Amino acid sequence: MLKHFTKITGTGKFLNFRPSALPAAEQPKDFGHFNLIYGENGSGKTTLSLLFRSLRGEDGLLLKKRSFDRSVPQQIELAVAGLPQSAYIFSNGEWNQHLPGIEVFDVHFINDNVYTGLEIQNSHKKNLFEVILGQQGVQLKSEIQAIKERIMKGNKMTRETARDIEAAIGGVYLAKPFAEMGPERDIEGKIAEKAHEISTARSHQDILQKAFLSEIPLLHTVDFTAGAAGVLAQSTGGISEQYLAKFNAHKASLGMGGHAEDWLKQGYQAIHDDACPFCQRPFDATVEVLEAYRQYFNESYNRLIADLARLNAALRGFNLEARLLDIERTIAQNLVLVDFWKNYLEHPPALHSLQGEHGRLAADFEQLKTCFEQKAADPSQLQDGAHLATFEATVQATNQAIQGFNKGIADFNSSISLMKSADGPDLPQLELDMRRLVALQKKDNADMAEWCKNLLAYESALEKLKKLKDEKQARLDQFKNTVFDRYLAAINRYLQAFAPYLELRQLTSHYIGSSTEPSVKFALCIEGKEVLQKDDPDKPSVKYSLSEGDKNAFALSFFLASLELDPQLSEKIIVFDDPVSHFDEKRTATLLHYLVHFGQKARQVFLLTHDLGVAGKLEGLLPDFQWYRLERVAGGTGLVGWER
């Protein structure tokens, strides 16, 4: 049992409190079984509440209550009955030992476990899970959580080790089966044998992937050779020798060279109403040259000009150099393929470059173009077709050579096709077999042996940990189901006493999202209608459906239910910090009844209040308790004795 504070300095408003420094009449008596501490708002009750909460194992809470005056060190000494000196000392930011058997109901219990900001949040539900389970369940849950953390750490180590193994062996085996494999006998001989198999198979793989020979393109000249001989031999028909001579003489007199005929044709076509197109002077029968124009520019002439234009356009569009380059490129590519295929097949086609024919083809083609250009310049003149015949003969000779090449190529491709269709070894499988043999060879490596040993050890340890976790989880589930049913019944009894219209339903546990920490799940009902635990603009929620007194009653019901179901209540110290906030007379009386009830069962009770009326009512229920008050002493707050 706690006896008294020997010292509280540098903590909140307890700047320099030492009971021994007070006048004898004000020195507080040792704490009794039931203790009431009165203090006005802001006098230090919350600081004392946090002190008790920190004593049970939360050192950091007191650091948050450091006094503003940092010149005084933060120290606390608390004596225990039966010991000659202070047993619990807080100094340098920590307690020398903790007293876990303390249960505190204060604003922090509410904010941490029930609601904050007028909402019941996921964090509250996680904390309520521990409140409901109690010390035994929390211990079991902590053990499970510790095992889970060990499993997570083990999984990480296993993954990293497996990743090292699989990276070292190129991923040809999964790490665990590889680690379990024994040594391979005669591994060097097996690797050499597999290398020979791969070398043999790789040639077949090259055969499957190597291309066929390509057909060599022929020289196609039909666009400008078809009918070309007739056009070259054609003259301007339908004109008499007299007028032809007159037309040619007049054309020559213009001095326009090859442009004269086009110029005369345009002028002739521009004549309208037998008048000169330049001066509009009328022609008469004496202008004989007009008759020569009429006979010369007849229908046969127009057909000839059209044929010449078509053939000349085809000649200009025929890129002989590009065609020959395409033929040579195809021959060269085929010769490269022949060098490969002749290692496996007999009678390859006898291919060779046609570069020697290129010059002759180019010269014949140039002479043919000149012939057509001359014909186009003077359609009336006949052109010798010898150049056309020469070019056609050269093209034909070239195409005959190409056709001979292509026949040999077609026959050779048939042989290639037969070879490709033959069954061959499975090279990818052979190569995988080789990589696996090389991986097994690495098992003799010191690092690899250590990795494999560690991986199997991790796997074995994880299997045991998972089995242990499942066993403890099953125990926790069984314990939880029993406790949750009892807790639901207990909390509803207290809610019935404080607020009969409130009821808790469907109290269970679950996991929120990917969290590994379990949470409670329940429905809070008013007059049988569920209210949302978070604010919603369209539906009833805790924020607007419960009064402040209802919320305080809800929180107190959780706390009292946990006390009722605590099998170690007789060893506990219970602290109530202003538990009657927002309570009316009836609820206050109900709470004091429960406070006395649990106070008689607990080891020690502290009630902190700012309401003297509560103190008076408690005196009527329990006359035998110690009174204390908080008041200003020595520049700060002190705890002094108080005679009623």
Order of alpha helices (4+ residues) and beta strands (2+ residues): beta-beta-beta-alpha-alpha-beta-beta-beta-beta-alpha-alpha-alpha-alpha-alpha-alpha-alpha-alpha-alpha-alpha-alpha-alpha-alpha-alpha-alpha-beta-beta-beta-alpha-alpha-beta-alpha-beta-alpha-beta-beta
